[in-house]
Amino acid sequence: MAVIVHANENIDSALKRLHREVLREKILETYRNKVYRIKKSELAIEKRREWAKQKRRRRTAARRAK
């Protein structure tokens, strides 16, 4: 992964391009998962919590839409 900074390009825009590339390739997520050991049960719990949150939001939105 690399970003080439052109002669007439602003450093901020080059950093922004680098940041987008990092997000696109999920480098930070991969690093976080490899640094800490995540057990399968913890992963399942996290998924269950996320699904529950989405379910609550959908129900609330459906009630408000009535």
Summary of the structure (lengths in Angstrom):
residues: 66
radius of gyration: 19.7
end to end distance: 49.4
largest distance: 57.6
contacts: 111
relative contact order: 0.07
helix: 76%
strand: 0%
